[in-house]
Amino acid sequence: MEIIEKKYIEKFSLPLRIYKMAYVADAIGKSGEEFSIFVGLDEKLVAELTRYSEDLSDTELQKNTPDKERFAKGAYEDWYKKIRTPFAFVHKKTDVLAALVWLGPRPLDDKEGNWHTVGWRSYNPWRGKGVMKDFANFAINFYLKHFPDVKLWITAKEENTASLHLAENLGFKRIKYVREKGFFEMIKDATI
Ligand SMILES: CC(C)(COP(=O)(O)OP(=O)(O)OC[C@H]1O[C@@H](n2cnc3c(N)ncnc32)[C@H](O)[C@@H]1OP(=O)(O)O)[C@@H](O)C(=O)NCCC(=O)NCCS
């Protein structure tokens, strides 16, 4: 997938004010589908995120994430207060949220360093279509330009092959440390 970052982006610091969005890039998928990439979610995208999160027919999402609790039962505003920076991947033709990546501070228990975590979701019909690696890579690099000194980690259920595979493709490595039974932790460009 080709991602073309906007040449002239107004300077801003992260995280943006809640519901603010900055249009930062365009993407063209292998099949020619076009997408826009934004930092931040406006109210419309948050409403879509909430709808996706309570969609019980999305068994992968329900099995592998607490998003129903987090965004449908809980409030996006409370989650945002944890200093989260979401990136939205929006399908241009339908103007619908196709995927989401977010980053934000989250200590890796007692491990030294300024740790931030990454979360990712793709939504049907775009899941499994190979857009996530490039989109997540873009979001991570964009974020690291704002926070060059942070170390990144992810956590995923042991059986969440798609997420673990994606992390591996993005250069995350498994660590032996067991934080929670049934989960694997992976870190990027750092050793502990
Ligand atoms: C995890 C998730 C974001 C990955 O996105 P995706 O759309 O499947 O990603 P891609 O199509 O870009 O594929 C990522 C890689 O995983 C592989 N993959 C995808 N689904 C897979 C599966 N079920 N089993 C094995 N590998 C899989 C792909 O082949 C690809 O690897 P490759 O580039 O080497 O071929 C997506 O599956 C998802 O949203 N799942 C539900 C929510 C979730 O689990 N989020 C993460 C919680 S930790």
The ligand as an SDF file (V2000), in Angstrom:
LIG
                    3D

 48 50  0  0  0  0  0  0  0  0999 V2000
   -5.2250   -7.6020   14.6170 C   0  0  0  0  0  0  0  0  0  0  0  0
   -5.7140   -6.8840   13.3990 C   0  0  0  0  0  0  0  0  0  0  0  0
   -5.6850   -5.3760   13.6310 C   0  0  0  0  0  0  0  0  0  0  0  0
   -4.7740   -7.2020   12.2400 C   0  0  0  0  0  0  0  0  0  0  0  0
   -5.2710   -6.5390   11.1060 O   0  0  0  0  0  0  0  0  0  0  0  0
   -5.4760   -7.2770    9.7000 P   0  0  0  0  0  0  0  0  0  0  0  0
   -6.4300   -6.4540    8.9120 O   0  0  0  0  0  0  0  0  0  0  0  0
   -5.8050   -8.6960    9.9240 O   0  0  0  0  0  0  0  0  0  0  0  0
   -4.0190   -7.0820    9.1560 O   0  0  0  0  0  0  0  0  0  0  0  0
   -3.3930   -7.4440    7.7900 P   0  0  0  0  0  0  0  0  0  0  0  0
   -4.4090   -7.9280    6.7730 O   0  0  0  0  0  0  0  0  0  0  0  0
   -2.5910   -6.2590    7.3990 O   0  0  0  0  0  0  0  0  0  0  0  0
   -2.4630   -8.6720    8.1680 O   0  0  0  0  0  0  0  0  0  0  0  0
   -1.4800   -8.6190    9.1470 C   0  0  0  0  0  0  0  0  0  0  0  0
   -0.6230   -9.8700    9.0470 C   0  0  0  0  0  0  0  0  0  0  0  0
   -1.2080  -10.9270    9.8190 O   0  0  0  0  0  0  0  0  0  0  0  0
   -1.5090  -12.0390    8.9710 C   0  0  0  0  0  0  0  0  0  0  0  0
   -2.7960  -12.5320    9.3990 N   0  0  0  0  0  0  0  0  0  0  0  0
   -3.9800  -11.8830    9.3330 C   0  0  0  0  0  0  0  0  0  0  0  0
   -4.9430  -12.6570    9.8570 N   0  0  0  0  0  0  0  0  0  0  0  0
   -4.3380  -13.8150   10.2350 C   0  0  0  0  0  0  0  0  0  0  0  0
   -4.8010  -15.0030   10.8500 C   0  0  0  0  0  0  0  0  0  0  0  0
   -6.0820  -15.1360   11.2020 N   0  0  0  0  0  0  0  0  0  0  0  0
   -3.9030  -15.9800   11.0930 N   0  0  0  0  0  0  0  0  0  0  0  0
   -2.6110  -15.8370   10.7460 C   0  0  0  0  0  0  0  0  0  0  0  0
   -2.0970  -14.7250   10.1920 N   0  0  0  0  0  0  0  0  0  0  0  0
   -2.9590  -13.7300    9.9400 C   0  0  0  0  0  0  0  0  0  0  0  0
   -1.5450  -11.4910    7.5620 C   0  0  0  0  0  0  0  0  0  0  0  0
   -1.2470  -12.5080    6.6210 O   0  0  0  0  0  0  0  0  0  0  0  0
   -0.4810  -10.4170    7.6380 C   0  0  0  0  0  0  0  0  0  0  0  0
    0.8020  -10.9330    7.5550 O   0  0  0  0  0  0  0  0  0  0  0  0
    1.6430  -10.8310    6.2040 P   0  0  0  0  0  0  0  0  0  0  0  0
    1.7070   -9.3470    5.8740 O   0  0  0  0  0  0  0  0  0  0  0  0
    2.9630  -11.3990    6.6040 O   0  0  0  0  0  0  0  0  0  0  0  0
    0.8840  -11.6080    5.1940 O   0  0  0  0  0  0  0  0  0  0  0  0
   -7.1480   -7.3430   12.9760 C   0  0  0  0  0  0  0  0  0  0  0  0
   -7.1220   -8.7100   12.7050 O   0  0  0  0  0  0  0  0  0  0  0  0
   -8.2030   -7.0340   14.0180 C   0  0  0  0  0  0  0  0  0  0  0  0
   -8.6760   -5.9030   14.1150 O   0  0  0  0  0  0  0  0  0  0  0  0
   -8.6000   -8.0430   14.8150 N   0  0  0  0  0  0  0  0  0  0  0  0
   -9.6610   -7.8730   15.7970 C   0  0  0  0  0  0  0  0  0  0  0  0
   -9.2340   -6.9190   16.8890 C   0  0  0  0  0  0  0  0  0  0  0  0
   -7.8970   -7.3130   17.4940 C   0  0  0  0  0  0  0  0  0  0  0  0
   -7.6420   -8.4680   17.7500 O   0  0  0  0  0  0  0  0  0  0  0  0
   -7.0600   -6.3080   17.7420 N   0  0  0  0  0  0  0  0  0  0  0  0
   -5.7890   -6.5060   18.3750 C   0  0  0  0  0  0  0  0  0  0  0  0
   -5.9130   -6.7630   19.8360 C   0  0  0  0  0  0  0  0  0  0  0  0
   -4.3310   -7.0830   20.5480 S   0  0  0  0  0  0  0  0  0  0  0  0
  1  2  1  0
  2  3  1  0
  2  4  1  0
  2 36  1  0
  4  5  1  0
  5  6  1  0
  6  7  2  0
  6  8  1  0
  6  9  1  0
  9 10  1  0
 10 11  2  0
 10 12  1  0
 10 13  1  0
 13 14  1  0
 14 15  1  0
 15 16  1  0
 15 30  1  0
 16 17  1  0
 17 18  1  0
 17 28  1  0
 18 19  1  0
 18 27  1  0
 19 20  2  0
 20 21  1  0
 21 22  1  0
 21 27  2  0
 22 23  1  0
 22 24  2  0
 24 25  1  0
 25 26  2  0
 26 27  1  0
 28 29  1  0
 28 30  1  0
 30 31  1  0
 31 32  1  0
 32 33  2  0
 32 34  1  0
 32 35  1  0
 36 37  1  0
 36 38  1  0
 38 39  2  0
 38 40  1  0
 40 41  1  0
 41 42  1  0
 42 43  1  0
 43 44  2  0
 43 45  1  0
 45 46  1  0
 46 47  1  0
 47 48  1  0
M  END
$$$$
